[in-house]
Amino acid sequence: MAPTTPTSVQPVPPGTQAGSGSPPELVQDATAHLFNARNAAGYTAQMLRGVTAVAARVSRCTRPFTGATPAELKSRVDGVDLGLPLGDTASALEELEDVYLRDAVYFHDAKYAAHLNCPVVIPALVAEAVLSAVNSSMDTWDQSAGATMIERKLISWAAGELGLGGSADGVFTSGGSQSNFQALLLARNQAVEWLRLDPEHAGFRLPALLEKLRIYTSADSHFSIGKSAAMLGLGYDAVVSVPCGRDHRMEPAALAGELARARNAGLVPLAVVATAGTTDFGAIDPLNELAAAARENGAWFHVDAAYGGGLMVSGRHRHLLDGIHRADSVTVDFHKTFFQPVSSSALLVRDAAMLRHVTHHADYLNPAGALDRPNQVDKSIQTTRRFDALKLWLTLRIMGADALGALFDEAIGLASCVGEVLDSDPDFELAAPPQLSTLVFRYRPLQPDGRRLHQDAADRLNQDIRSAVFASGEAVVAGTTVAGRHYLKFTLLNAEAGVADIRSIIELLRTTGASLLEAAEVSA
Ligand SMILES: *Cc1c(COP(=O)(O)O)cnc(C)c1O
């Protein structure tokens, strides 16, 4: 092919390019929305409008939710004609109040006690504004510059707090599920690399090598472990569910039994996955024992500390993570117990070299050989990636780690008090004493005959209580099952909520339950 002749281009003022296809006024209007030097004042004014709308809403919030139904919200959203832009920020924010803000679920409210969502700290919100405006992308040095150095410093800070040693590394991820997936991907590829050293496996394609690999995790571990196994081509059934004791922690003896069974069957233990803070009970598996068992069996030791990770900055409960320094990899969710906005999570690894299992050199992006360029894409399963690390950075620079730890400690203390309240209340059954900041319990009052409400009736009733309370918007609680029975769950992460707030949720659950029972009797 003949080389094309370069045509000379004359500089033209913005919005007046000939032949652009759009009318110049339209282009001019559109460029007024671009974030740039010319529009810096408009940027400030519009951001302020957005922030002011949120502040106004939050200062008027008196409960976590309005109880708006899916049908109501759908019809309001459907009523918006996307073909007719409103043209200005003020009008769009007014409309947003109607289709979203007023009826959002607010995690900062003292009566939001459902999932692992936290009230967020303001330093992180400042960071959100900064990182989305500058819009660095973490994949390569030439899209991020200092952002890469900040992310790297935070990774080594977190690895240092966990005691992972001088060769540790890691990367920010979108969440605990992604961190767990990447950990198991590294573990799988490492195991495959070992298997390939055996001449017996010469020439095997990957799927043939996956057949014998097994992952060991507790029956209470997060579902993302099983889902990761499935996505990694191992199948859900490659995950061996190890029983827990009454405290919902993995039984080391049961793990030893399973590992012995695997050896006898010629299977390869790919990884032992411990949980530091299970989603329902906040249980922390015996990390030292599990680390030893993994080591003896040549298995990767991953610790899912998506929930319990915040203990690393706790003044009072840090010891609960004892043994985590022996992990090959750790998942930490900053958007749970570090009070960061979604998303902010990290995967940390003991041996930086393990991250090579996700390295791919693309000529257009991070060509092999450009070793002087610190490209984070070499460590990540994402390509374009947000600078979420900035949120933790500004949080640590403004508040400091001890202040974050104090917020989590407060929630743990609250859970312990609420545990006593529920335990001494004859209308409620507490499934287990709280270990971090969750409580699993159910409403099961004594009946006139002196017996507790029948198990099956209690199952239905507790599900109905949860729905009714959510529909009222007065409080939001979660639900879960324990041994096939339906329970309610509090997840407490709000350091401003007091025992009185949670007591009033408990009263709401009781009165809701009592009136549902009464209504059922009347209709029976
Ligand atoms: C929340 C949670 C996850 C999943 O994290 P996401 O950030 O929601 O993807 C994984 N493991 C545990 C123990 C969790 O509590």
The ligand as an SDF file (V2000), in Angstrom:
LIG
                    3D

 15 15  0  0  0  0  0  0  0  0999 V2000
  -19.3230   -8.6020   51.0280 C   0  0  0  0  0  0  0  0  0  0  0  0
  -18.5030   -9.8130   51.0080 C   0  0  0  0  0  0  0  0  0  0  0  0
  -17.9130  -10.2540   49.8100 C   0  0  0  0  0  0  0  0  0  0  0  0
  -18.2480   -9.6320   48.4810 C   0  0  0  0  0  0  0  0  0  0  0  0
  -17.7680   -8.3550   48.3830 O   0  0  0  0  0  0  0  0  0  0  0  0
  -18.3650   -7.3260   47.3090 P   0  0  0  0  0  0  0  0  0  0  0  0
  -17.5790   -6.0980   47.5750 O   0  0  0  0  0  0  0  0  0  0  0  0
  -19.8190   -7.1840   47.6340 O   0  0  0  0  0  0  0  0  0  0  0  0
  -18.1540   -7.9040   45.9680 O   0  0  0  0  0  0  0  0  0  0  0  0
  -17.0560  -11.3160   49.8660 C   0  0  0  0  0  0  0  0  0  0  0  0
  -16.7980  -11.9410   51.0340 N   0  0  0  0  0  0  0  0  0  0  0  0
  -17.3710  -11.5650   52.1930 C   0  0  0  0  0  0  0  0  0  0  0  0
  -17.0510  -12.3160   53.4470 C   0  0  0  0  0  0  0  0  0  0  0  0
  -18.2470  -10.4830   52.2220 C   0  0  0  0  0  0  0  0  0  0  0  0
  -18.8380  -10.1140   53.3620 O   0  0  0  0  0  0  0  0  0  0  0  0
  1  2  1  0
  2  3  1  0
  2 14  2  0
  3  4  1  0
  3 10  2  0
  4  5  1  0
  5  6  1  0
  6  7  2  0
  6  8  1  0
  6  9  1  0
 10 11  1  0
 11 12  2  0
 12 13  1  0
 12 14  1  0
 14 15  1  0
M  END
$$$$
